[in-house]
Amino acid sequence: MKKLSYAVALLLALSLTAAVNSAQKAEKTTAETKATAAIAMPAAPLHKDLEKHRMSVARSLAAYTVSVEIDYDREAAPKSTAPRLPAGMGGTDPNDPFFRYDIGPFSGTVVGSNHVLISDRCLGEFSKTGASEAVQAITITLPNGDRWPARVKGRSQQMDLALLEVDCQIEKASPGMKIAVLPTEKIKLERGQQVIVVGRGQNPLGLLVNDGVVSALEREEARAFQLDARVGNSTLGAPVMDNNGTIVGVVTLHNHETFGQASGVSYAAYAHEVAATYAVLKDGQFIAVPPKPFMGINASKKWPDKPGLEVGTVVTGSGAEKAGLRIGDVILSVDGTDMNEMEDLQNLISKKKVGDTLAVKIMRGEEETELKITLGKRP
């Protein structure tokens, strides 16, 4: 009996152990399944929700966007010494669409009942009376297909914005169109923040949507921010919106010679800067870019742990050369401000005017001295 009782007890113990292990394994499997589900299951709905939201933002932004067609006189030879096509076309082949500004249509942002903002460079060389002589006609195409003539009301070369006056009341001519409300105060953006650009593209009745992130906050003396949404001719002048549905900027100040078409490097003027510019342009003002101050050197950081920029080049005829600055000199400070990076010098010069004189403290060999450098006009 004792042997039988022992065997029974052993069998019961083994059964109980197996049952416990099985229960633990089942519980672990269930927990792992739940953990996996918690991660994987919401992914698809979340993606769809984000997609729907992005589409909604794009549709709302489209209400402020129109297509702008500019007809140019193309009879002048591309290599003419006095080209009649828009200035700013770079590259070895002036007919290469990668570099050309005269290939549209462009985009425009509706800022008034009959007012549309576009990129100023689309109008060719700057003029204080209107578009360049190359421009023969300007036509706005509304999303309903109606085409209306427009004329130049004002231009700001500094902000690369021009105001067009259209021969219609846009909201009435195309129901669904709206006037963009531009903030007068600067909207705080952050690097990595998602933004959406909506233009009209080659098809003025359709949309061209590009999204990206804010990659830099201060460009063009803090008047613009940088984004990586792909911008080409068709989206010059297009509005930029954040995920909250707020217009944060307008695509402008885009340099095709540096960036090329749709390179993923673009600038947008801050919305409050656009608002201030519009207030001036609607009064019929034409604002040329003021001459930019130019010192005439290139330099790089000399020491890792203290101020100093070593001069690598000096431009012939510049203020730096006239003052006696030489290659190899180390700039320690300018107007009492330590020079730790080339950006320090660039920022300081950007706040000066042509003709201003800088007190430049340098080290030449083992000796320190000070030079007076008068800023010239940037070539």
Beta strands, then each sheet from edge to edge (+ up, - down):
strand 1: 65-72
strand 2: 106-112
strand 3: 115-119
strand 4: 135-141
strand 5: 147-156
strand 6: 161-166
strand 7: 194-199
strand 8: 208-219
strand 9: 224-227
strand 10: 239-242
strand 11: 247-251
strand 12: 266-270
strand 13: 286-287
strand 14: 293-294
strand 15: 297-301
strand 16: 309-314
strand 17: 330-334
strand 18: 337-338
strand 19: 357-364
strand 20: 367-374
strand 21: 376-377
sheet 1: 13+ 5+ 4- 1+ 2- 3+ 6-
sheet 2: 7+ 8- 9+ 12- 11+ 10- 7+
sheet 3: 14+ 21-
sheet 4: 15+ 16- 17+ 18-
sheet 5: 15+ 16- 17+ 19- 20+
end
